[in-house]
Amino acid sequence: MLKVKNLSKKYPANENYSASNVTFDISAGQVVGLVGSNGAGKSTIIKSIIGVLPFQEGEINVNGFDLVSQGEQAKKYIGYVPDDHSVYDKLTGREYINYMGSLYGATKEQKEYVANELAKQFNIFYALDTQIANYSHGMKQKICILGALVHKPALWVLDEPMVGLDPQTMALLVKFIKEYADDNHAVLFSSHSLETVKKACDVVIFIKKGKIAKKLDLNKNKDVDLEKEFMKINEVDNA
């Protein structure tokens, strides 16, 4: 579903690479979490994968399409939830869902399913006909999540999706992420919440200074202490 090979990205103003020789795959049915300190390179990797940032070296393939040479086809299979809940404030929630659906060629049935069924699951149905400018932070995050799902993407990418959500909605999202992957989709998300990563993910990838420091298969390491692993990987920085 997603193949990242030797991805390297450097910003013009920086001497060092923000992502360096990053390689990993995600298969349908898998949930993969990116973990790292602030500035480790997680968002750079994610934004390269969704096609927002051009990268200097490497390859990214989404559902069989090369992101560089077949960008339009590849991006059709991606749903993205940003870390800053970027939405069109002047639209209502329903208008936003329909707009996102139209951008990705979603069917009328797909739009209605998200606006009715998923909106009810995420407890935002009551506000769909209200302008997004009047939404709380958490509500904006919810409508971003729904907008990213309207075309039922093969690859669902979430950057710090738990920001602004209450504990009940966080638990619901973890459950939904797992169910979505089980329905033959791939999910990639970054989070500072190691507890959330452990609950939701099959694989966790630790990022340090733009590189993959360690990969852990959580299905084979169910008792692993992610906090200890995180501290061990980053202890050199504090020495």
Beta strands, then each sheet from edge to edge (+ up, - down):
strand 1: 2-9
strand 2: 19-26
strand 3: 31-35
strand 4: 57-62
strand 5: 65-66
strand 6: 78-81
strand 7: 155-159
strand 8: 186-190
strand 9: 203-208
strand 10: 211-217
sheet 1: 2+ 1- 4+ 5-
sheet 2: 6+ 7+ 8+ 3+ 9+ 10-
end
